[in-house]
Amino acid sequence: METTPSHRIADGFADILYEANFAFLEGSPDPSFALDSSMCLAYVNPAYLTFGCANGGINSADTFTGIGIFVGNFMNEPLRQFYLNAYTMVMENNKTWSHDYDCSSPSLYRRFRQSAYPLPQKGIVVINHLIEERTHTASSGQPVKAIYLNKNGLIAQCSHCRKVRQSESNMQWDWVSEWVANPPSEITHSLCEFCADYYYKGLQLTLNTV
């Protein structure tokens, strides 16, 4: 990993990953990253940048500037709390943690398994492995803002499944593919009731205030 460019790895972190047998990540198809002991981004593999560029999260692989940034800065509420708690647990307990989550594109349903591995007293490694990919079975709703704008002038989108909530019904969430590709400025993040109950039990949430 000595040849990993500086925009993908923090100074001195190559030796840490090599000694912990994570050098294979350079050639892995799984988007992966590492955090140092202060939970700042210390490494990203090529697959991480490729996935980020393909899905709009990163502008350019060659000009990535995330190394050294606190990982919480890359997360939206309400899941920021969930992941920061999980990563802290991995570091403190020195135990591996895994969690399944959705990360779909406008045309494809994708399900990943994220596994976080401790680097004792030095940070963690996080690997995201694709476990399911298929064409969406749900039909897409129309991007009509009047249906989804709530009393605060916002559109609530589930941070997990990326459906949006109808303004007239807190329990009705629709898949609107155009807003996955190009989110309107009114989007704010929440969790739908199903995802909150199935994937994030124990996470303190207020679902109906946004």
HELIX and SHEET records of a PDB file:
HELIX    1   1 PHE A   13  GLU A   19  1                                   7    
HELIX    2   2 ALA A   23  GLY A   27  5                                   5    
HELIX    3   3 PRO A   46  ALA A   54  1                                   9    
HELIX    4   4 VAL A   71  PHE A   74  5                                   4    
HELIX    5   5 LEU A   79  ASN A   93  1                                  15    
HELIX    6   6 LYS A  145  TYR A  148  1                                   4    
HELIX    7   7 SER A  177  ALA A  181  1                                   5    
HELIX    8   8 GLU A  193  TYR A  199  1                                   7    
SHEET    1   A 5 LEU A  41  VAL A  44  0                                        
SHEET    2   A 5 SER A  32  LEU A  35 -1                                        
SHEET    3   A 5 GLY A 123  THR A 135 -1                                        
SHEET    4   A 5 LEU A 108  LEU A 119 -1                                        
SHEET    5   A 5 TRP A  97  ASP A 102 -1                                        
SHEET    1   B 2 ILE A 155  CYS A 158  0                                        
SHEET    2   B 2 ILE A 187  SER A 190  1                                        
SHEET    1   C 2 VAL A 164  ARG A 165  0                                        
SHEET    2   C 2 TRP A 173  ASP A 174 -1                                        
END                                                                             
